[in-house]
Amino acid sequence: MNVFTLDPLKDDRWAEFIGRHESSSIFHTAEWLEAIRRTYGYRPVVYTTSEPSCPLSNGIVFCKIKSWLTGKRMVSLPFSDHCEPLLDATGSADAIAGEIDRAINCEKLNYVEIRPQGAMAVPDGAMPMEPSVLHLLDLSPNISELLKQTHRSSIRGAIKKAESEELKYECGNSEELLSTFYRLMLLTRRRHQIPPQPILWFRNLIACLGDRLKIRVAFKDSRAIASLLTLQFKGTVYYKYACSDSEFNKLCGMPFLYWKTIVEAKSSGLTTVDFGRSDRDNPGLILFKDRWGAKSSPLVYFRWSRTKVQDIAKGRSSGAMKRLFAAMPDSLLETTGRILYRHMG
């Protein structure tokens, strides 16, 4: 079985294919891929067994990354919580896996990584990576039932607290809201002692995704205290980024915004809230998502490796680097993020 490649930013078959495939997500879209290309320069490519003259019946999309710091690799997909391989029953999985092995050797790639959303057998030649957790919330119950299934004190109590504080709410994707969001992002990333992604990334997401991207901000009087950035595709709203001013955490701005997202998604006829990926070494975040009534499942990535590569994400967790990030002025922290994330996809 032959394997072909295509450029999903130029080949219209890709958009048509993901539009009808039941397992496609926002991370498969040409708009998401274009934002990655504009910001980081990664070139997307799709591997498929469908001939160039035929409609697509399968495909795995990758971004090709060339970095002097972290090496050459293909990832499906950078900065994406998951990206399900869109395969069929024709034997395409084995054929594409064989082509991946060829690419590793011929192109001297350090590794190739896929990030499936669902459970799947270990592909030939691949190794499973340390599992993380994905939370999905089913929106089929009515609003009262959705609220009732949340944790009584930490969620329902927090929502009541936010309402009693008369928090104000804005939603959109204007430059003003982006600036507000990014200020809170700087505060949050400094608190976590890691650099933020460049503001260009968020500007490109807005330019490419348009109204499918929403920035939600909670205000106490005129002070922004918390913000969520969400994406939408088909029947799903995707939580992607959250940030807050910890000085105002007691006002419960973050639960307030999550609940606003759920209510708006339900009223718009959406079916699912994707709460995103959580590392297993972050039990507090996992517990927070559990308390919304979201169903958790293992999220296992797979990697074909030629050589062992240092993981910059692990390196940045060292105490010395964290202290350095925490002490940087905003301008230098932003610059550091702009440089580092180019190598971290």
Steps between C-alpha positions, in 0.01 A plus 500: 500500500646834393524797737467856372558838661305822462510855629181551709529878458479472121307179429124562537440129556630533856234749613229293332630183666516632855161662452339158458723284723341429839834500686637829367564787740595867501862387497461339157373817334697693242439812709676352805784376278533841337529672838780258592675568167474878533629503857766230504574424136411130528398344167191274516477179298236227476582132439222308326445193286240688291626570151539867394205481261262349760313638803678430828396196700777519761786719614738590781609864518845595633707811535863478400728668753866584449675629811868537582404458866258204497570342163296403194168328556138469390222551753126448466453772612706767682317702768198272458353295786414219259478432128334171417646308202212495253532147366273243338479123473698468175837430659600866487636492857769242416588671174538843662698351792739354244537840336569657839785251554637594159478871575685459830793334326505687169439847646708424812218598736561464871144382550143502374218547750123453475248618758179299463193599698358150531647173617695315233733203471871577505600564137778285357838643594357763738528533875224638725592809698403576857119534502320821588128559556229640272167626638184527289168635625181368340254787451193285437351556852306822554665797671358415842634145476839623379524726801376232738772256390775744599668493841276668754750723679799549271296557181140591582612694806764681294246595232268641768792693650586652163137598443478660843809705416317625188789416271470648153550291189625573149545262208649552155832506319582870472851638537391658828387166644816334369714760680306439820536123461873524432564718803340231715694234309827670593396505866405133491807376316726698732319341796559155345859602418478427129504742205183583306442423138550811286205733456548449124374142548172626639468772236551240228242269659247783496587594141468139379210371713288815521181458701589139581735646761360670809678684777289507816595746774364547853525846656460625854382854438746607228781260600552188287547206738475185284484395135436191287583449132280243328468361148199351322466239227191303404318417826792553737636796693866454593655655810855593398648765729411639843660777703419710802615758751559295814435805717131455417472119506261518796243664269480175299541657159625180339205274597275789394654496150488122466130507586437783252671288234283198580177702502580670169606173338178333611284788379679490162415133453851368547544148632838487676744706702859384452679598822835414344806309605628476860830349607472228762743691720243780528236334722347833598408579140365148444285527813368840389387355167355190667284724716320637194367152427730459200593145404873430514692259278869423445670701228796306363740635241724275288849564371724340238856593597831481318705650782427618850428871509513733796151622579519875544170491686668288767806722505303812570361348818836525679504717809766733364308569179175553689665755726646673195160519326337630817752782530488618137329829411193458278677605180779246548255226606301559180818491290610177667164341422514615138840332461439182699159402362645495148699195615236333719224393261 
